[in-house]
Amino acid sequence: MSAPAPTSWRTFARGPIALVCLFAVSGLVFAISEWMAARGDSSWHFYVFWLAYFLVLVPVAWRLLSMKTPRTHRNALVVGLGIWSMCPSLDRTGNGPLYYDEFSHFRMLQDLVRVGHPVSSTGLLQIGANFPGVELVTSALYHLSGLTLWLSAIGVASLAHVALLFGVYVLVRDESRSSRAGAVAAIVYSLNPSWLFFDAQFSYETLALPVLVWGIVLGLRALRAREGASPRAQTCQAVVSGILIAALVLIHHVTSVIACAVFLGVAIGATVQRRRRGAGERAGLVVPLRAWAMAAWALALTAARFIAVGHPLVVYLGSPLHFSKEFSQLLSVLGIGTAVHTPFGGSLAPAFEVVASYLMLPILAIAFVWAVWGLAGHRRELSPLVYVSALLGFLFFVSLLLVSSSTYAESVHRSWAFSFLGLAIVLGMAAHYTLNDDLEVRLFSRRLWPLPALRYARTGTIALVCLVIVAVGGVSAGTDTAYQFGGTVVPDLDPLYVGTQTQLVATWFDTHARSKDVVWADRFIGRPIAVGSSVRIANPNGLEDLLVLSPTIPKSTFWAFINDKVTYIVFDRRTGTIPGNPPSYWYVRDPTLVSSDARKTIYPGRIACLTWATPVYATSDYEILSVTLALLGHELEDGGLAYLPQCDVGVRR
Amino acid sequence: MTRRAMPRGLAIGLIGLIALGVVLLLGRGGSAGSIRTILGCIALLVVPSWLFGSLIDDEGDVLVRFVGGLVTTLAACAIFGFAAYEFGFRVAAAVFAVPLVVLIIVLVVVRSSGPETPKSQLAPLGMAVALGLATLLSAWITHEVLPATPIEHTFSIEAGRATATPGSVTVTVAISRVQWSQPIDLALIVGSSRSAVTVSTGQTTVQLAVALPKSTVSCPDRVQVLAANGAYLALRVTCVGW
């Protein structure tokens, strides 16, 4: 007698072996999509990428939400999902730093290992040495494990990435006492536009986010009055949460502020709840006194760190706060002024991704309103964290008003890591009540949810379609396609500028230059040089840039070379000559920061005519010039031009 | 009769301490380096995480213990490193190893002084690791078979000093190519004199020479090598026989 085949197949398909096979195939297909993109002969890699993505996400989401899945399996699936989600960024970056922030942090790590303390004078990320947590942790792994620096870096980033997703899951699981609700929150958070690439890179936010989330998880465990909870365990949780908050202020500035805001919000919410509810209803409530103590700890540490760092932090965080500019950009969003930054302007993303990005917004808005409205009916049972989360989630929609401003676009993208945390918690809690048939949305006397016409199957289909749209739209909205896929080298596009030539130039510096040397280079080539050698990069946005930007070169420009002790110039001969691009110098990220004339004109020819800089190495497109500062000093003192006048030729738009 | 948690915690702590001690004795590279990597990861990532985890989770959830403990261990390392830096120590292996020894001992003592914690099942951890490894290994192997790094077709030029005699100037230019299959046109320019050479594929050095006009009375102080695509070098000159 033979066993019935369909049963055995079903058993196999449900088993862990089938899942392991799916994950393996997905990893393989991700790598194939990256290979196809590198060949650059079609756009099929987008479709292959999404095939790999949904090959895992859809069955895993189904299993996570299935009632039959045991809690321990759900835990394993969330951790597996976290590891799997590192695959696209690891495929893209390969054997060294690639993304803009990765170069800065990796150079800080190299300096930390080389000199034994955090260094801020490299010229890449001035504030980095004041928040060296991720580099310190990575150097611990490097020193104790003997791994290479890069493997240590991606090891720490990967562990942090996985811990973040699992932390979101545990946070909502604790709040709702339902692992299915936790799974919903984890899936929602994994749709965060920054999740697959930006938050998976080696940078301080990547470590700060899980430290924040686990600080909240353990903090709330310690703060709750739970029946049967051991005071000893709660003390340990409070101490560990305190350690995490203490570490957070050494890792990342903005995340420390978010931690303060969350604990402060929880403390205020707990106090209000305590006053409204009777003294008898204490089980599960956050104890206000403990919450205030935790908030005070977070505030004191953050304030102390910020005061200790002082001026550099004000300069770093304060630079986007030009309120007049902010106002004009807000007007531009409302159609009254001129938008400086067009969403998807020049993007190579296929049309379906762009459409999904726009569709994602109403879907998220409807889901958020539905969740908040539904949760309002349970407001007496909710933890203060849910209120704080609703506020954080709301900020996602507020941030969209500034997404098209050139000054704020980057900050808006970075903020989504936090606002999606709010969305994930709110949607996870709403899902918890929905899955228990206990969520009701009413408009006056009319019941809007649950809809009688919607059966489980249909609700599931709608949820699946929404998941697909938000996933595709999120990646497209949060990441430039160049962060997602490699391809032909493009000199003025981050990170596609990294290629064989940048490697040749970096290797030349590694062979010929010393750690005392200072290089003036554009914002692109400067980074591979910084991690490929021990030289420093000249002050970003310094006066040196006027050498190629200003119609008449002020003397202060030449003195800047002397003051900054620049010993090498690296210049890309393609600067200002890329067809279709405005001929500006590539260091200037925000064209509004330079004069209007400088935005229209570039003077690359001057580089060849500097009487005090000798070209010593050239690749097809890059030029390395050795600077003789003494000669420049003599020329300036003698009243000379410091360059040959016949080269004073600009390229006009 | 249930087993007390203390022996397990003590055993794990001892493993961590031994691993840490061995790590400090082993060098990088070779089979010793591989052992060091494994022991280093155990000493830094596994043991303290496990000990921390058993303090913060009272439900016996292996993944909460391990992941929560791991984040705490990483946070503790950030604090150790920063404290060492603030006290003027060089951030190196000892800065992390010494506090880790103290930390492991403290965690073992705290863990053993409390009530026993529920024993956790390792299966979810194994399943999560299997899923992650399946993804990463398959992606890595595919990446090795189908490399996704585009190679730029490029060349570079570099030269030492030029040598100028009263009749001519000569210079040796080193050329390196990366998938650059076209010939490279180089010109040596000295004042108004110029000579051009086409460097064929496979040549890694080329000697350029230009005859100086008879009217030249002084040694040129600088000469230029110019490629057809605009790449250029300006060379200092060694004067011979002037």
Interface residues (C-beta under 8 A of the other chain):
Chain A: P16 L19 V20 C21 F23 A24 V25 S26 G27 L28 F30 A31 I32 E34 W35 A37 A38 G40 V56 T72 H73 N75 A76 L77 V79 G80 G82 I83 W84 M86 C87 L90 D91 G94 L112 G116 H117 P118 P132 G133 V134 L136 V137 S139 A140 L141 H143 L144 S145 G146 L147 V156 L159 A160 V162 A163 F166 G167 V170 L207 P210 V211 W214 V217 L218 R221 A229 S230 R232 A233 C236 Q237 V240 I243 L244 A246 A247 L248 L250 I251 G486 G487 T488 V489 G499 T500 Q501 L504 W508 R573 A608 T614 P615 V616 Y617 A618 T619 S620 D621 E623
Chain B: L20 V23 L26 G27 R28 G29 G33 R36 T37 G40 C41 A43 L44 L45 F52 L55 I56 D58 D61 V62 L63 V64 V67 G68 L70 V71 T72 L74 A75 A76 C77 A78 I79 F80 G81 F82 Y85 R90 V91 A92 A93 F96 A97 V110 G114 P115 Q121 A123 P124 L125 M127 A128 A130 L131 G132 L133 A134 T135 L136 L137 S138 A139 W140 I141 T142 H143 L146 P147 A148 T149 P150 I151 E152 H153 T154 F155 S156 I157 E158 S176 V178 W180 R222 A227 N229 G230 A231 Y232 L233 A234 L235 R236
